[in-house]
Amino acid sequence: MDIGGIHNKLVEMEAKLALDRVNKLRLQTLLRLSTGKRVNSVSDDPVDFSIASKLKAKIAGLTQALDNVAEGLTIFGLVEGAYENIMDNLIEIKSLATQASNAVLSSTARQNIGDQIEQLGSDINDLAKSTTYNSVSLLDGTNLTGNLSYTFQTGDGTSNINTVNLPAVSTGQLFNDGSAGTLQTNITISAINNGSDPKVRGEFTIATSATAANFSSLITNIDSAITELNGYMNNLGIVQNTFSTKQSSLLQSINVHSAVRSDAIDADLAKEQSENVRLQILQKTAMAALAQANLQPGVILSFLK
């Protein structure tokens, strides 16, 4: 029996197995270095792969919710700007009504002021109509009764839904709750038709015969409208603060879940690089051992000649 030959075969087999094992480990390490992930398939680590998949879905939902909140804040910013412009118009209307209350004004001057007030009221309606987002009217309210209601998904679950009411702010809503009526003698406002005619938003009509006393009484209506709009602005500020807090909370939640997912599947690149160097040395050693094992029978035969 050729004991030396059997031994050489065993050495060769062990060298091949060692080389195959090192090659496999090094390929795995190189994959981790190239992808930055320790778990690249479910076979690498079934438990962590499952955890990472669930976290990925969670993060996707939170990220979309964050986008929704940001979109909501953009909408509220548009509404805030419209409210501020409308408030400026109401203040100007009050100033003009106060001026028209002066009994020493001529009827012509008072009529001119009435025309200005009508125009400012029309401007308020135009602002309400033109405040839109993605072609959706935010403040007009001529196509429905009551408040305009908008729903925002602000989390990844069914419980994270915020409904925001934005009251219509046309003159018809601010001064007479959408109904036609006489605000004061010689000063009327048309009704909002709530969908039957979206062009009708409630308009001021000030008769040429309106007196100083009529304008003086109108100031009370204007103050009520200003108070109403102030309430809308206050509520909007509360909603904006709520959404800003939600935005910060979502960002924190996304960061936490992303960190947990990273711990589950991401590779330690420094560790993997060090492992790659170690395996590279072992690979060269195994190749040298295999070459030596293949060479050994020839060396023995040369001694026998």
Secondary structure, DSSP 8 states (H G I E B T S, - for coil): --HHHHHHHHHHHHHHHHHHHHHHHHHHHHHHHHHSBS--STTT-HHHHHHHHHHHHHHHHHHHHHHHHHHHHHHHHHHHHHHHHHHHHHHHHHHHHHHHT-TTS-HHHHHHHHHHHHHHHHHHHHHHHH-EETTEESS--TTSSS-EEEEEE-SSSTT-EEEEEE---SHHHHHHTT--EEEETTEEE--B-TTS-TT-B--EEE-TT--HHHHHHHHHHHHHHHHHHHHHHHHHHHHHHHHHHHHHHHHHHHHHHHHHHHHHHB--HHHHHHHHHHHHHHHHHHHHHHHHHHHHHHHHHHHH-
